[in-house]
Amino acid sequence: MKENNPIKQRYWSKLKTITLILIILWFIPTFVISFFANELTFDFFGWPFSFWMAAQGSQLIYLLIVWIYASFVNKLDKTYLNELQSPGRN
């Protein structure tokens, strides 16, 4: 196979895009909410929002990020593996 395979380039382009989106999603609960914790004084499920995010919310978001990434990469791998192994390819 060639190094400049267009299928591989599309694969890595999509993988980099979802990775960048998920890193931004990770940044929000990790740094933004923590930075503004003093201003976040409303109650959420009976607890102050900043405490709830530190105790449970951030971890739930991290689990969601991992699940989204794993699901996306599994679908992406199946799609592009089928394209690479198709009999019509050189």
C-alpha positions as CSV (number, residue, x, y, z in Angstrom):
1,M,0.0,0.0,0.0
2,K,1.1,3.5,-0.7
3,E,1.9,5.9,2.1
4,N,-0.4,8.6,0.6
5,N,-3.4,6.3,0.6
6,P,-6.5,8.6,0.4
7,I,-8.5,6.1,2.5
8,K,-6.0,6.3,5.3
9,Q,-5.8,10.1,5.0
10,R,-9.6,10.3,5.4
11,Y,-9.5,7.9,8.4
12,W,-6.9,10.0,10.2
13,S,-8.6,13.2,9.4
14,K,-11.9,12.0,10.9
15,L,-10.0,10.6,13.9
16,K,-8.2,13.8,14.6
17,T,-11.5,15.8,14.3
18,I,-13.3,13.7,16.9
19,T,-10.3,13.7,19.1
20,L,-10.1,17.5,19.0
21,I,-13.9,17.8,19.7
22,L,-13.6,15.5,22.7
23,I,-10.5,17.2,24.1
24,I,-12.5,20.5,24.0
25,L,-15.4,18.7,25.8
26,W,-12.9,17.4,28.4
27,F,-11.5,20.9,28.9
28,I,-14.9,22.4,29.9
29,P,-15.6,20.4,33.1
30,T,-11.9,20.1,34.0
31,F,-10.8,23.7,33.8
32,V,-13.7,26.1,33.0
33,I,-16.2,24.9,35.6
34,S,-13.4,24.6,38.2
35,F,-12.2,28.1,37.4
36,F,-15.7,29.6,37.9
37,A,-16.6,27.4,40.9
38,N,-17.1,30.3,43.3
39,E,-19.7,31.9,40.9
40,L,-21.6,28.6,40.5
41,T,-23.7,28.8,43.7
42,F,-27.0,27.3,42.6
43,D,-28.2,24.0,43.9
44,F,-28.1,21.0,41.6
45,F,-29.8,17.7,42.9
46,G,-29.7,19.2,46.4
47,W,-26.0,20.1,46.3
48,P,-24.1,23.2,45.3
49,F,-23.3,22.8,41.6
50,S,-19.6,23.3,42.0
51,F,-19.5,20.5,44.6
52,W,-21.6,18.2,42.6
53,M,-19.4,18.7,39.5
54,A,-16.3,17.9,41.5
55,A,-17.8,14.9,43.2
56,Q,-19.8,13.3,40.4
57,G,-20.5,15.4,37.3
58,S,-17.0,15.6,35.9
59,Q,-16.6,11.8,36.2
60,L,-19.8,11.2,34.4
61,I,-18.7,13.5,31.6
62,Y,-15.4,11.7,31.4
63,L,-17.2,8.3,31.1
64,L,-19.4,9.8,28.4
65,I,-16.3,11.0,26.5
66,V,-14.7,7.6,26.6
67,W,-17.9,5.9,25.5
68,I,-18.3,8.4,22.6
69,Y,-14.7,7.9,21.5
70,A,-14.8,4.1,21.7
71,S,-18.1,4.0,19.7
72,F,-16.9,6.4,17.1
73,V,-13.5,4.6,16.6
74,N,-15.2,1.2,16.4
75,K,-17.5,2.4,13.6
76,L,-14.7,4.2,11.9
77,D,-12.5,1.1,12.0
78,K,-15.2,-1.1,10.5
79,T,-16.0,1.4,7.7
80,Y,-12.4,2.0,6.6
81,L,-11.2,-1.6,7.1
82,N,-14.0,-2.7,4.7
83,E,-12.9,-0.1,2.2
84,L,-9.2,-1.1,2.5
85,Q,-10.1,-4.8,2.0
86,S,-12.6,-4.4,-0.8
87,P,-11.7,-6.5,-3.8
88,G,-12.0,-3.6,-6.3
89,R,-9.0,-1.8,-4.7
90,N,-5.5,-2.0,-6.3
